[in-house]
Amino acid sequence: MTNFFALVPVCAVLALGFAFVMTMKIFQADEGTEAMKEIANAVREGASAYLRRQYRVSGVFFFIIFILLFLLSLNGYLVIFVPFAFLTGGFFSGLAGFCGMKIATASSARTAHACQTSLNEGLRLAFSSGAVMGFIVVGLGLLDLSLWFYSLDWYYSNHFIPSVIDKTTTITSTMLTFGMGASFQALFARVGGGIFTKAADVGADLVGKIEAGIPEDDPRNPAVIADNVGDNVGDVAGMGADLYESYVGSIVATGALGVAAGLGINGITVPMIMAGIGIIASMVGVAFVKTDENATQKSLLMALRKGIFAAAFLVALSTYFVIKTILGIEYIGIAWSVLTGLVAGLLIGLSTEYFTSAHYKPTQHLASTATTGSATLIIEGISVGMFSTAIPVFIISGAILASFGLSGGFQNFSLGLYGIGIAAVGMLSTLGITLATDAYGPVADNAGGNAQMAGLDPKVRERTDALDSLGNTTAATGKGFAIGSAALTALALISAYKEKIVLEGGAMDLDLMNPVVLVGFFIGTMMPYLFSSLTMSAVGRAGSLVVVEVRRQFKEIKGLMEGKAKPDHARCVDIVTTAALKEMRIPAIVAIATPVVIGLLFGINAVGGLLIGATASGFVLAIMMANSGGAWDNAKKYIEEGQHGGKGSVAHKASVVGDTVGDPFKDTSGPSINILIKLMSMVSIVFAAFVLKNTLMP
């Protein structure tokens, strides 16, 4: 093992220490008036209560899968460490989301209070909250990976496995199960949190803004607290678990391909070392994020970009020396693959910004269609989302070919696959700061709600709205970034699945003229659509319950509309909590069971086709849904700024409908798809030996 590997746990601890220091600074900030504290506390309690119930439900599923994996290990299909790696992966994924939620709910009132002083103070505090989330995710992910790696390397160096090849293969197989646990928890967090947040948002907007004609986040709205809670459990806790899973998944998949390419232990350590360097680069990037009081949304965006570009530059600068020192000058092409991933991530972000920001023509034109009603707005929004898939597809296609070729794939196929995996690691290496730019958005959104409900000066709401509007763009960018990295990671995982089958004594034929492969491909292509249907329907059903409840309270609570009585916020929180926990189970079961069932019925080649089809269609569908939703959201805010008649106009009411349709697109179904395609790949790898020996297909 290279001595450089000691850098990995050190960087992980540095990330957690950095997050702790920033947390202490956030808690030193004033939370504002008693009304602001009371509102923030209600949101905190609702978010914590939901996550506790979510973890109890997901814990049951984890226990069942753990027992299943344990039985498989007792029967020789898996090594004994696999079930425990699965548990730790899920635990740390959930912990990352929980910590992010706790700091986000502690920051919203403080951000609103900071915005009373200046826009820059509000940005710094909200961004610091997002940065805490980002560094907790990368710190926990890298720490747990390095601890597993050290433990397994020591164990297999001293027990039973004298062969270096067998040792490294066993290590990567075990660590892939760690990734499966993270994916499993991320799916529950994203789907459950997404259903919660969008059901509450739909109920609050449709009844409050359209039917009752009251402002967004008006304290008279019974669903407003549930809406604010949802921002934290879906857009913060769910997103944290999601990107934790992406982060560790890309690293372990690339390590597995490094072993297959003959790079041995160094092939496993390089992606982890690159991730460690990315942590240091992200810390430097955070220092670049600042603005002044007279900042526009464009200059706010540039402030965030400066931090991301600085971190990416530092990673790019160090890549050459890392690859040359650890792998040798003959593998220097792998360094260019890392750069390919970095560039692809930045380009996808710019593409997403163009299609979702109100500063550019697509969203501006979308807003203009609202003047003729919600139908034309929805048609145009879907069109924008569909058209927006072209550029990311070309970017990812170019990144795949470039990273494969630059790493030497046309001479050594396995090495080329390693290059694709390392490109995904490069794309996610600066996750500490890129996640910060995404996670700060919900904090700014909650800060605006807090300012509205606490009756602060309208100028404060203007400042929080400026941060929130920017957050919509950065959130859309972050989703595109996550989906792009998921495509590269899923491709690496498919390659790792093929290598696992070969290791188990099987042989794969992925020729599309093979009818079994074609059957798997068609089923895989359908899976993201089925999954999206399940999650969209769940939001619709849960949202309908909220609509009925909000209407009931407006009708039955005397004096509510006059502000003389308080709404029953707790009832709406309970409704969406119960609905989200109920609705998230079927999508999770479908995602986990499908690759195993297809494998047992049709064989390993059908599973290969399934994974390829799901990755191809899932990537495009996720981009389309995320960008349509982001464009609808920013079109609404563009109108609220005074365009096309402003608030209360026909165009505004149509844009609220469009935003409501877009909410589950961009915050529930779209971001859940990237977990789906990786989780199915992880499950396929872990159950490969069992499927190979028990399939009904000859």
PyMOL commands that set and color helices and strands:
alter all, ss='L'
color gray80, all
select helices_A, chain A and resi 3-28+34-74+82-115+119-158+164-211+224-260+264-286+297-326+329-331+333-356+361-372+374-387+390-406+413-428+431-453+458-503+515-556+569-583+585-602+604-640+643-645+650-686+688-694
alter helices_A, ss='H'
color red, helices_A
deselect
rebuild
show_as cartoon
